[in-house]
């Protein structure tokens, strides 16, 4: 039995608790009510403090990505002839014992050099943890040398990876390296190169899988590490079943847009993809199509790294117009929630 409340086209299951909640929400659906509350909270955000890190010796920050509570960034310096990879850690103000509330202001910032790369530029970064150590996996291409590198290194060590550490890996490739991804469950990582990707396990090189077309600008594993998703520059989203010896993709989603970055959600049925020409879309892998597009995203030619929180239902993405935008992540009746003017330049 259904009861019609509010809009004539909206049906609500007839139950006393459900009807009371529906009335308390102002005759709005629960999803609409959640979006409205989240939008109000985000619009009430205020800047409580700001901190500046002095990078006057460096030319430009062209890549920054969050990892746990830290940031990993890449800076160019010496007239763009070298890249410095650094980690930035934040120390927040202590708990206020009087009102038992956590102060959100930043008390201090710590910077650590990870590696210095003469004549290299970093194209992709991902962070991972193993035990009590944090690591960074990155791919870098050379301006003048013939070999490009993929390096798995501990955060805070400014060397090439000769430390006595069994997880440190460094590989050299002739092809241009576009992307990288790590899966902690199977201790394996993938490196995207020209029209192919390389799969490495914990010990060494595993295999090379050729791609039918396009460059893999972004890679992402599922939680078990047996499926690898590839976002191609040509606009196709591919999925490879790594349990099979067959190198043909098990799933192909043609998006007709250049893909620069992808992120698989926890349901493993939805992928958020960004691309050039200001494309930021939510893709359903079951129907093999884009469900909806997030509005007003601005990206023309750079690889911009977005972030998301499924618990808060928030998607955050920077734009080339130096504005960071937030949207509702999973709802088709999405709305842009918040704008933040920033001077950080990210991406490739």
C-alpha positions as CSV (number, residue, x, y, z in Angstrom):
1,X,0.0,0.0,0.0
2,X,1.3,3.4,-0.9
3,X,0.5,6.9,0.4
4,X,1.0,10.0,-1.7
5,X,2.7,12.8,0.2
6,X,4.0,16.1,-1.0
7,X,4.5,15.9,-4.7
8,X,1.8,14.0,-6.5
9,X,4.4,11.9,-8.4
10,X,6.2,10.7,-5.3
11,X,5.3,7.5,-3.6
12,X,6.3,6.6,0.0
13,X,6.0,3.2,1.6
14,X,3.2,3.4,4.2
15,X,4.6,2.9,7.6
16,X,4.2,5.1,10.6
17,X,8.0,5.6,11.3
18,X,8.7,6.2,7.6
19,X,5.9,8.7,7.3
20,X,7.1,10.5,10.4
21,X,10.6,10.8,9.1
22,X,9.2,11.9,5.7
23,X,7.3,14.6,7.4
24,X,10.2,15.7,9.6
25,X,12.3,16.0,6.4
26,X,9.8,18.5,5.0
27,X,8.3,16.0,2.6
28,X,11.7,15.5,0.9
29,X,13.3,12.1,0.2
30,X,16.1,11.0,2.4
31,X,18.7,11.4,-0.3
32,X,17.5,14.9,-1.1
33,X,17.5,15.8,2.6
34,X,21.1,14.5,3.0
35,X,22.3,16.6,0.1
36,X,20.6,19.7,1.5
37,X,22.2,19.2,4.9
38,X,25.6,18.5,3.4
39,X,25.3,21.6,1.2
40,X,24.4,23.8,4.1
41,X,27.4,22.5,6.1
42,X,29.8,23.0,3.3
43,X,28.6,26.6,2.7
44,X,29.2,27.4,6.3
45,X,32.9,26.3,6.2
46,X,35.2,29.1,7.3
47,X,39.0,29.5,6.9
48,X,40.3,29.3,10.5
49,X,44.0,29.4,9.7
50,X,46.4,29.3,6.8
51,X,50.0,28.2,6.6
52,X,52.6,28.9,4.0
53,X,55.5,26.6,3.0
54,X,58.5,28.4,1.6
55,X,59.4,26.9,-1.7
56,X,61.1,30.0,-3.1
57,X,63.9,28.0,-4.7
58,X,61.5,26.0,-6.8
59,X,59.7,27.1,-9.9
60,X,56.3,25.4,-9.9
61,X,54.3,22.8,-8.1
62,X,52.8,20.8,-11.0
63,X,51.5,17.7,-9.1
64,X,50.1,17.3,-5.6
65,X,48.2,14.3,-4.2
66,X,46.8,13.5,-0.8
67,X,47.9,10.4,1.1
68,X,46.5,9.6,4.5
69,X,46.9,12.9,6.4
70,X,49.9,14.0,4.3
71,X,50.5,15.5,0.9
72,X,52.9,14.3,-1.8
73,X,54.0,16.9,-4.3
74,X,56.4,17.4,-7.2
75,X,58.2,20.7,-7.8
76,X,60.3,21.8,-10.8
77,X,63.4,23.9,-10.2
78,X,66.6,25.0,-11.9
79,X,64.8,26.2,-15.0
80,X,62.6,23.1,-15.3
81,X,65.7,20.8,-15.6
82,X,64.9,18.8,-12.5
83,X,62.1,17.6,-10.3
84,X,62.0,17.4,-6.5
85,X,59.5,15.0,-4.9
86,X,58.5,16.1,-1.4
87,X,56.2,14.9,1.4
88,X,54.3,17.5,3.5
89,X,53.0,16.5,6.9
90,X,50.6,18.6,9.0
91,X,50.5,18.9,12.8
92,X,47.2,20.2,14.1
93,X,46.4,22.1,17.3
94,X,45.9,20.0,20.4
95,X,42.6,19.1,21.9
96,X,40.9,21.9,23.8
97,X,40.5,20.5,27.4
98,X,37.9,23.2,28.3
99,X,35.2,22.4,25.8
100,X,36.6,19.0,24.7
101,X,36.6,20.1,21.0
102,X,39.3,19.5,18.5
103,X,40.8,22.7,17.1
104,X,41.1,22.6,13.3
105,X,43.9,25.0,12.9
106,X,47.3,23.9,11.7
107,X,50.1,24.2,14.3
108,X,53.1,23.2,12.2
109,X,54.1,21.8,8.8
110,X,56.9,19.4,8.2
111,X,58.5,18.9,4.8
112,X,60.8,16.0,3.8
113,X,62.6,15.3,0.5
114,X,61.8,12.0,-1.1
115,X,63.9,12.1,-4.2
116,X,65.6,14.6,-6.5
117,X,65.3,13.7,-10.2
118,X,67.7,15.6,-12.6
119,X,66.3,15.9,-16.1
120,X,63.1,14.0,-15.2
121,X,59.4,14.9,-14.9
122,X,56.9,12.9,-12.8
123,X,53.8,11.8,-14.6
124,X,51.9,9.9,-11.9
125,X,52.1,9.2,-8.1
126,X,50.4,6.9,-5.6
127,X,51.0,6.2,-1.9
128,X,50.9,3.0,0.0
129,X,51.7,1.6,3.5
130,X,53.4,-1.6,4.5
131,X,53.7,-2.2,8.2
132,X,54.8,1.0,9.9
133,X,56.4,2.5,6.8
134,X,54.9,4.7,4.1
135,X,56.0,4.5,0.5
136,X,55.5,6.3,-2.7
137,X,55.3,4.8,-6.2
138,X,55.9,7.2,-9.1
139,X,56.7,7.1,-12.8
140,X,59.0,9.7,-14.3
141,X,60.1,10.4,-17.8
142,X,63.4,11.8,-18.9
143,X,64.0,15.0,-20.9
144,X,67.4,13.9,-22.2
145,X,68.0,10.3,-21.2
146,X,66.9,7.2,-23.1
147,X,65.5,5.4,-20.0
148,X,62.4,6.3,-18.0
149,X,61.9,5.0,-14.5
150,X,59.3,3.6,-12.2
151,X,60.4,3.8,-8.6
152,X,58.9,2.4,-5.4
153,X,60.6,4.2,-2.5
154,X,60.1,4.9,1.2
155,X,58.9,8.4,2.0
156,X,61.5,10.6,3.5
157,X,64.6,9.0,1.9
158,X,66.4,11.1,-0.7
159,X,68.2,8.3,-2.6
160,X,67.6,6.1,-5.5
161,X,66.5,3.0,-3.6
162,X,69.7,1.2,-2.6
163,X,68.5,1.0,1.0
164,X,68.3,-2.3,2.8
165,X,64.6,-2.6,2.4
166,X,62.9,-5.5,0.7
167,X,60.0,-3.5,-0.7
168,X,62.1,-0.9,-2.6
169,X,61.9,-1.4,-6.4
170,X,63.2,0.5,-9.3
171,X,62.6,-0.3,-13.0
172,X,63.8,1.3,-16.2
173,X,61.7,1.4,-19.4
174,X,62.3,2.6,-22.9
175,X,58.7,3.6,-23.4
176,X,57.1,6.7,-22.1
177,X,55.4,5.9,-18.7
178,X,52.0,7.5,-18.2
179,X,50.5,6.0,-15.0
180,X,50.9,3.7,-12.0
181,X,48.7,1.9,-9.4
182,X,49.3,-0.2,-6.3
183,X,47.3,-2.9,-4.7
184,X,48.2,-3.7,-1.1
185,X,46.2,-6.9,-0.9
186,X,48.3,-8.8,-3.5
187,X,51.4,-6.6,-3.1
188,X,51.4,-5.8,-6.8
189,X,51.6,-2.7,-8.9
190,X,51.0,-1.8,-12.5
191,X,52.8,0.7,-14.7
192,X,51.1,2.2,-17.8
193,X,53.4,2.7,-20.8
194,X,52.9,3.3,-24.6
195,X,50.0,1.1,-25.7
196,X,50.6,-1.4,-22.9
197,X,50.9,-1.8,-19.1
198,X,53.4,-3.8,-17.1
199,X,52.3,-5.9,-14.1
200,X,54.8,-6.4,-11.2
201,X,54.3,-8.5,-8.2
202,X,56.1,-8.2,-4.9
203,X,59.2,-10.0,-6.1
204,X,59.8,-8.9,-9.7
205,X,58.3,-8.3,-13.2
206,X,55.3,-10.4,-13.9
207,X,54.0,-9.8,-17.4
208,X,53.3,-7.2,-20.1
209,X,49.8,-6.8,-21.5
210,X,49.4,-4.9,-24.8
211,X,46.5,-2.5,-25.2
212,X,44.4,-2.4,-28.4
213,X,44.7,1.4,-28.7
214,X,45.5,4.5,-26.8
215,X,47.8,5.4,-23.9
216,X,46.8,4.4,-20.3
217,X,46.7,7.8,-18.6
218,X,45.3,6.3,-15.4
219,X,45.2,2.9,-13.7
220,X,43.3,1.5,-10.7
221,X,43.0,-1.9,-9.1
222,X,39.9,-3.4,-7.4
223,X,40.2,-4.2,-3.7
224,X,41.4,-7.8,-4.3
225,X,43.9,-6.8,-6.9
226,X,42.7,-9.3,-9.5
227,X,41.0,-6.6,-11.8
228,X,42.8,-3.7,-13.3
229,X,41.0,-0.7,-14.8
230,X,42.6,1.4,-17.5
231,X,41.5,4.9,-18.5
232,X,42.9,5.5,-22.1
233,X,43.7,8.8,-23.6
234,X,41.6,7.7,-26.6
235,X,38.5,7.7,-24.4
236,X,37.9,4.0,-23.7
237,X,37.7,2.6,-20.2
238,X,39.0,-1.0,-20.1
239,X,39.0,-3.7,-17.4
240,X,41.4,-6.6,-17.4
241,X,40.8,-9.8,-15.4
242,X,44.3,-10.6,-14.2
243,X,43.3,-14.1,-13.2
244,X,43.0,-15.0,-16.9
245,X,45.9,-15.6,-19.3
246,X,43.8,-13.9,-22.0
247,X,45.1,-10.4,-22.7
248,X,41.8,-9.2,-24.2
249,X,39.9,-6.8,-21.9
250,X,37.0,-8.4,-20.2
251,X,35.1,-5.0,-20.3
252,X,35.2,-2.0,-22.6
253,X,33.3,1.2,-22.0
254,X,33.5,3.7,-24.8
255,X,33.2,7.2,-23.4
256,X,34.2,9.2,-26.5
257,X,36.2,11.5,-24.3
258,X,39.9,11.7,-23.4
259,X,40.4,10.1,-20.0
260,X,43.1,11.5,-17.7
261,X,42.2,10.0,-14.3
262,X,39.9,7.3,-12.9
263,X,38.8,6.1,-9.5
264,X,36.9,2.9,-8.8
265,X,34.4,3.2,-6.0
266,X,34.0,0.6,-3.2
267,X,31.0,-1.1,-4.8
268,X,33.3,-2.0,-7.8
269,X,30.4,-1.2,-10.1
270,X,31.0,2.6,-10.5
271,X,34.0,4.5,-11.8
272,X,34.5,8.3,-11.6
273,X,36.5,9.5,-14.6
274,X,37.9,12.9,-15.5
275,X,39.3,14.0,-18.8
276,X,40.1,16.8,-21.0
277,X,37.5,19.2,-22.5
278,X,36.2,19.7,-18.9
279,X,34.8,16.1,-18.5
280,X,34.1,14.7,-15.1
281,X,31.6,11.8,-15.2
282,X,30.1,9.0,-13.1
283,X,30.2,5.7,-15.1
284,X,28.1,2.6,-14.4
285,X,30.1,-0.5,-15.3
286,X,27.0,-2.7,-15.5
287,X,25.3,-0.6,-18.2
288,X,28.6,0.5,-19.8
289,X,27.7,4.1,-20.0
290,X,28.1,7.4,-18.2
291,X,25.2,7.9,-15.8
292,X,25.7,11.6,-15.3
293,X,28.3,14.4,-15.6
294,X,29.4,16.7,-12.8
295,X,28.8,20.3,-13.9
296,X,31.2,23.2,-14.2
297,X,34.4,21.2,-14.0
298,X,37.1,23.0,-15.9
299,X,40.0,21.0,-17.4
300,X,41.4,21.5,-20.9
301,X,44.7,19.7,-21.2
302,X,46.2,18.9,-17.7
303,X,45.9,15.6,-15.8
304,X,44.0,16.8,-12.7
305,X,43.8,14.5,-9.7
306,X,40.4,14.5,-7.9
307,X,39.6,13.0,-4.5
308,X,36.4,11.6,-3.0
309,X,34.9,10.4,0.2
310,X,32.1,7.8,-0.1
311,X,31.0,8.1,3.5
312,X,30.5,11.9,3.1
313,X,29.2,11.5,-0.4
314,X,31.5,14.2,-1.6
315,X,33.6,14.5,-4.8
316,X,36.3,17.2,-4.8
317,X,38.2,18.2,-8.0
318,X,40.5,21.1,-8.8
319,X,40.2,23.0,-12.1
320,X,42.6,24.7,-14.4
321,X,40.9,28.0,-13.5
322,X,42.4,27.6,-9.9
323,X,39.0,26.8,-8.4
324,X,38.4,23.6,-6.4
325,X,34.8,22.4,-6.6
326,X,32.8,19.9,-4.5
327,X,29.8,17.9,-5.7
328,X,27.5,15.2,-4.3
329,X,29.2,12.0,-5.4
330,X,26.6,9.4,-6.0
331,X,23.3,11.1,-6.5
332,X,22.0,11.8,-10.0
333,X,20.3,15.0,-8.7
334,X,23.7,16.3,-7.9
335,X,24.5,19.9,-7.1
336,X,27.7,21.9,-6.9
337,X,28.2,22.5,-3.2
338,X,31.2,24.6,-2.7
339,X,33.9,26.7,-4.5
340,X,37.3,27.4,-3.2
341,X,39.8,29.8,-4.9
342,X,43.3,28.3,-4.8
343,X,46.6,29.1,-6.4
344,X,47.9,25.5,-6.5
345,X,48.6,24.2,-10.0
346,X,48.3,20.5,-10.3
347,X,48.4,17.8,-12.9
348,X,50.6,17.4,-15.9
